[in-house]
């Protein structure tokens, strides 16, 4: 248990914690993608994705101490479900459009989860 702002006590939300860890792993996977990219466009797309996913890692880290609700659970699971599509795009690194589209969808999903957690947290 950890004291939260406002004097209440809570534990790290396990759903958000899992999604947070998966995003951190995705950043590592994107970094590996830079090593195998063969075009400047692919490297640029990956670098942009790393910046954006890292921003969401930080945002999600800020709201980990949030009460667990069904809505947050669904959102965190949606983040986890969106990651495989991005990983497939990394595997096909020459299709930077697919990577950009996959990252954009993932980021929107993460943003929604963070917004919900921030609202619950208050």
C-alpha positions in Angstrom: 0.0 0.0 0.0 1.1 3.5 -0.8 -0.2 6.9 0.3 -1.8 8.7 -2.5 -2.2 12.5 -2.8 -5.3 13.5 -0.9 -4.5 11.1 2.0 -6.2 8.0 0.6 -4.3 4.7 0.4 -4.3 2.5 -2.6 -2.3 0.0 -4.6 -0.9 0.2 -8.1 -3.7 -0.6 -10.6 -2.7 -4.0 -12.0 -4.4 -3.3 -15.3 -2.5 -0.1 -15.9 0.7 -1.6 -14.6 0.5 -4.4 -17.2 -0.2 -2.0 -20.0 2.6 0.2 -18.8 5.1 -2.7 -18.9 4.0 -3.7 -22.3 4.5 -0.1 -23.6 8.0 -0.2 -22.2 8.7 -3.5 -24.0 7.3 -1.9 -27.2 9.8 0.9 -26.9 12.6 -1.6 -26.7 11.2 -3.5 -29.7 11.0 -0.2 -31.7 14.6 0.5 -30.8 15.6 -2.9 -32.2 13.7 -2.0 -35.4 16.0 0.9 -36.0 18.9 -1.6 -36.3 17.1 -3.5 -39.1 15.5 -0.6 -41.0 16.9 -0.1 -44.4 15.6 3.3 -45.4 15.8 6.7 -43.9 12.0 6.9 -44.0 11.7 3.8 -41.9 14.3 5.0 -39.4 12.5 8.4 -39.1 9.1 6.6 -38.6 10.5 4.4 -35.9 12.2 7.4 -34.2 9.0 9.3 -34.2 7.2 6.3 -32.8 9.7 5.9 -30.0 9.2 9.5 -29.0 5.4 9.2 -28.9 5.3 5.9 -27.1 7.8 7.1 -24.5 5.5 10.1 -23.8 2.7 7.6 -23.2 4.9 5.5 -21.0 5.5 8.6 -18.8 1.8 9.6 -18.8 0.7 6.1 -17.8 3.3 5.9 -15.1 1.9 9.1 -13.6 -1.5 7.4 -13.1 -0.6 3.9 -11.9 -1.8 4.6 -8.4 -5.5 4.7 -9.5 -8.4 2.8 -8.3 -9.4 -0.2 -10.4 -12.6 0.2 -12.3 -14.2 -1.9 -15.0 -13.8 0.9 -17.5 -10.1 1.3 -16.8 -9.6 -2.4 -17.0 -11.2 -2.4 -20.5 -9.1 0.5 -21.6 -5.9 -1.1 -20.3 -6.7 -4.4 -22.1 -7.4 -2.4 -25.3 -3.8 -1.1 -25.1 -2.5 -4.6 -24.7 -4.6 -5.8 -27.6 -3.3 -3.0 -29.9 0.4 -3.7 -29.4 0.6 -6.9 -31.6 -0.5 -4.9 -34.7 2.4 -2.5 -34.1 4.8 -5.4 -33.5 3.7 -6.9 -36.9 4.4 -3.5 -38.5 7.8 -3.5 -37.0 8.4 -6.9 -38.5 7.5 -5.5 -41.9 9.7 -2.4 -41.3 9.7 -1.4 -45.0 6.0 -0.5 -44.8 6.5 2.7 -42.7 2.8 3.7 -43.4 1.6 0.6 -41.6 3.9 1.4 -38.7 2.7 5.0 -38.5 -1.0 3.9 -38.7 -0.5 1.2 -36.0 1.3 3.6 -33.7 -1.4 6.3 -34.2 -4.1 3.8 -33.3 -2.1 2.6 -30.3 -1.5 6.1 -29.0 -5.2 7.0 -29.2 -6.0 3.9 -27.2 -3.3 4.7 -24.6 -4.4 8.3 -24.4 -8.0 7.2 -23.6 -6.8 4.8 -20.9 -4.7 7.6 -19.3 -7.5 10.1 -19.4 -9.9 7.6 -17.7 -7.4 6.8 -15.0 -6.7 10.5 -14.5 -10.4 11.2 -14.1 -10.8 8.4 -11.6 -7.7 9.5 -9.7 -9.0 13.0 -9.5 
